[in-house]
Amino acid sequence: MRRIDLTLAAACLALAASGCAASAPAERTAPPDAFAPAGADSLVAAQYERVFMETRGRLMREIDPGSPTKLDRTTLLEIESIVEIAEETYLQGNILLAIELLTEAEMLLRQTP
């Protein structure tokens, strides 16, 4: 009699567990541009980070207030703003968008007046 009760309890427990497992999983959707590297992509992520850091450093050296430049103050402020937005984007984990922003700032810096 006790064996039947245990079997019945085990069957109910298994049924309850399978019912929980059959429910829909929690949705975890990332934005389409989000960059979330997998384990195999860690080398690629490190390269993207290096590109970001080098480009940011180069831009910061060129727009430094002490360095001579032919650009007007408005253009320099625009470039500084783009670099700040790129930094925020990088810190939020979207490295590719941050690199694109820095590329845009670099093109703006290189344009001939």
RAHU-V93919 format. One record per pair of residues at least 12 apart in sequence whose C-alpha atoms are under 10 Angstrom apart, sorted by sequence separation. I is the first residue (numbers start at 1). J is the second residue. D is the distance in Angstrom with one decimal. If there is no record, write none. Layout:
BEGIN
i=I j=J d=D
i=I j=J d=D
END
This chain:
BEGIN
i=64 j=76 d=9.4
i=86 j=98 d=4.4
i=87 j=99 d=9.4
i=89 j=101 d=9.1
i=63 j=76 d=6.7
i=85 j=98 d=7.8
i=86 j=99 d=7.2
i=62 j=76 d=9.8
i=63 j=77 d=9.1
i=84 j=98 d=9.7
i=86 j=100 d=8.3
i=87 j=101 d=9.3
i=83 j=98 d=8.6
i=86 j=101 d=5.7
i=87 j=102 d=9.0
i=63 j=79 d=8.1
i=64 j=80 d=9.7
i=82 j=98 d=9.4
i=83 j=99 d=9.8
i=85 j=101 d=7.8
i=86 j=102 d=6.4
i=63 j=80 d=7.7
i=84 j=101 d=9.6
i=85 j=102 d=9.1
i=86 j=103 d=9.8
i=83 j=101 d=7.2
i=84 j=102 d=9.5
i=60 j=79 d=9.6
i=82 j=101 d=6.5
i=83 j=102 d=6.1
i=86 j=105 d=9.4
i=59 j=79 d=8.6
i=60 j=80 d=8.2
i=82 j=102 d=7.1
i=83 j=103 d=9.6
i=59 j=80 d=8.8
i=82 j=103 d=9.7
i=83 j=104 d=9.4
i=79 j=101 d=9.8
i=82 j=104 d=8.1
i=83 j=105 d=6.9
i=60 j=83 d=8.3
i=79 j=102 d=8.8
i=82 j=105 d=6.1
i=83 j=106 d=9.4
i=59 j=83 d=8.1
i=81 j=105 d=9.0
i=82 j=106 d=9.7
i=79 j=104 d=8.7
i=80 j=105 d=8.2
i=79 j=105 d=5.3
i=56 j=83 d=7.2
i=78 j=105 d=8.2
i=79 j=106 d=7.9
i=55 j=83 d=9.9
i=56 j=84 d=9.8
i=79 j=107 d=9.6
i=76 j=105 d=9.6
i=79 j=108 d=7.1
i=56 j=86 d=8.8
i=75 j=105 d=9.8
i=78 j=108 d=8.8
i=79 j=109 d=7.2
i=56 j=87 d=8.5
i=78 j=109 d=9.7
i=76 j=108 d=9.2
i=75 j=108 d=7.9
i=76 j=109 d=7.9
i=52 j=86 d=9.1
i=53 j=87 d=9.7
i=75 j=109 d=7.9
i=52 j=87 d=9.1
i=71 j=108 d=9.8
i=52 j=90 d=8.4
i=71 j=109 d=7.8
i=70 j=109 d=9.8
i=71 j=110 d=9.5
i=69 j=109 d=9.7
i=71 j=111 d=9.2
i=49 j=90 d=8.8
i=71 j=112 d=8.6
i=72 j=113 d=9.0
i=56 j=98 d=9.7
i=70 j=112 d=8.9
i=71 j=113 d=7.2
i=52 j=95 d=7.6
i=56 j=99 d=8.8
i=59 j=102 d=8.1
i=70 j=113 d=7.9
i=51 j=95 d=9.7
i=52 j=96 d=8.7
i=55 j=99 d=8.0
i=59 j=103 d=9.7
i=62 j=106 d=9.8
i=51 j=96 d=10.0
i=49 j=95 d=7.1
i=52 j=98 d=7.3
i=53 j=99 d=9.2
i=56 j=102 d=6.8
i=59 j=105 d=8.0
i=63 j=109 d=8.6
i=48 j=95 d=6.9
i=49 j=96 d=9.2
i=52 j=99 d=5.6
i=55 j=102 d=6.8
i=56 j=103 d=9.4
i=59 j=106 d=6.8
i=62 j=109 d=8.6
i=48 j=96 d=7.4
i=51 j=99 d=7.5
i=52 j=100 d=9.3
i=55 j=103 d=7.9
i=58 j=106 d=9.1
i=49 j=98 d=9.8
i=52 j=101 d=9.9
i=53 j=102 d=10.0
i=56 j=105 d=9.6
i=45 j=95 d=8.3
i=48 j=98 d=9.8
i=49 j=99 d=8.8
i=52 j=102 d=7.7
i=55 j=105 d=9.8
i=56 j=106 d=9.2
i=59 j=109 d=8.3
i=45 j=96 d=9.5
i=48 j=99 d=7.9
i=51 j=102 d=10.0
i=52 j=103 d=9.5
i=55 j=106 d=8.3
i=35 j=92 d=9.8
i=36 j=93 d=7.6
i=34 j=92 d=9.4
i=35 j=93 d=6.6
i=36 j=94 d=8.0
i=34 j=93 d=7.3
i=35 j=94 d=5.3
i=36 j=95 d=9.2
i=34 j=94 d=5.5
i=35 j=95 d=6.5
i=33 j=94 d=7.4
i=34 j=95 d=8.3
i=35 j=96 d=7.0
i=33 j=95 d=9.6
i=34 j=96 d=8.3
i=35 j=97 d=8.8
i=33 j=96 d=8.1
i=34 j=97 d=8.6
i=33 j=97 d=7.7
END
